[in-house]
Amino acid sequence: MDKLPLSQYAPGLARDGFIAIRAALKRGKPDIALDIAEALHNMPDEGNYFQKELTMAALRELLERYPDEPIVQQLNSWAEY
């Protein structure tokens, strides 16, 4: 994935995050849905690269917690963005 400006990073991550949360809930995995929501709660505002780094760190932790969960692993590309 090519690097996006921060103004496009947050909406793209939010979209994919909502899709992952919905998938977790549909599959009866509310704990995973809650963990995804928690990881994304510091979604960065325009120009706030500190919030972006916090979000990326939270995503990396989430990916480590659920290494074999496809719902979570679909967010992998955003964690290193």
Contacts in CASP RR format, 6 or more apart in sequence:
PFRMAT RR
TARGET T0000
AUTHOR 0000-0000-0000
METHOD contacts of the structure
MODEL  1
MDKLPLSQYAPGLARDGFIAIRAALKRGKPDIALDIAEALHNMPDEGNYF
QKELTMAALRELLERYPDEPIVQQLNSWAEY
1 77 0 8 1.000
1 81 0 8 1.000
3 81 0 8 1.000
4 12 0 8 1.000
4 81 0 8 1.000
6 44 0 8 1.000
6 46 0 8 1.000
6 47 0 8 1.000
6 48 0 8 1.000
6 49 0 8 1.000
6 52 0 8 1.000
7 46 0 8 1.000
9 44 0 8 1.000
9 52 0 8 1.000
9 78 0 8 1.000
9 81 0 8 1.000
10 43 0 8 1.000
10 44 0 8 1.000
10 45 0 8 1.000
10 46 0 8 1.000
12 78 0 8 1.000
13 40 0 8 1.000
13 43 0 8 1.000
13 55 0 8 1.000
13 75 0 8 1.000
13 78 0 8 1.000
13 81 0 8 1.000
14 40 0 8 1.000
14 43 0 8 1.000
16 74 0 8 1.000
16 75 0 8 1.000
16 78 0 8 1.000
17 36 0 8 1.000
17 40 0 8 1.000
17 75 0 8 1.000
19 74 0 8 1.000
20 33 0 8 1.000
20 36 0 8 1.000
20 71 0 8 1.000
20 72 0 8 1.000
20 74 0 8 1.000
20 75 0 8 1.000
21 33 0 8 1.000
21 36 0 8 1.000
21 37 0 8 1.000
23 71 0 8 1.000
24 30 0 8 1.000
24 32 0 8 1.000
24 33 0 8 1.000
24 36 0 8 1.000
24 71 0 8 1.000
25 33 0 8 1.000
27 71 0 8 1.000
29 71 0 8 1.000
32 66 0 8 1.000
32 69 0 8 1.000
32 71 0 8 1.000
32 72 0 8 1.000
35 62 0 8 1.000
35 65 0 8 1.000
35 66 0 8 1.000
35 72 0 8 1.000
36 62 0 8 1.000
36 71 0 8 1.000
36 72 0 8 1.000
36 75 0 8 1.000
38 58 0 8 1.000
39 55 0 8 1.000
39 58 0 8 1.000
39 59 0 8 1.000
39 61 0 8 1.000
39 62 0 8 1.000
40 55 0 8 1.000
40 58 0 8 1.000
40 59 0 8 1.000
42 51 0 8 1.000
42 54 0 8 1.000
42 55 0 8 1.000
42 58 0 8 1.000
43 51 0 8 1.000
43 55 0 8 1.000
44 51 0 8 1.000
44 52 0 8 1.000
44 55 0 8 1.000
45 51 0 8 1.000
56 78 0 8 1.000
56 79 0 8 1.000
56 80 0 8 1.000
56 81 0 8 1.000
59 75 0 8 1.000
59 78 0 8 1.000
59 79 0 8 1.000
60 79 0 8 1.000
60 80 0 8 1.000
62 72 0 8 1.000
62 75 0 8 1.000
63 72 0 8 1.000
63 73 0 8 1.000
63 75 0 8 1.000
63 76 0 8 1.000
63 79 0 8 1.000
65 72 0 8 1.000
66 72 0 8 1.000
66 73 0 8 1.000
67 73 0 8 1.000
END
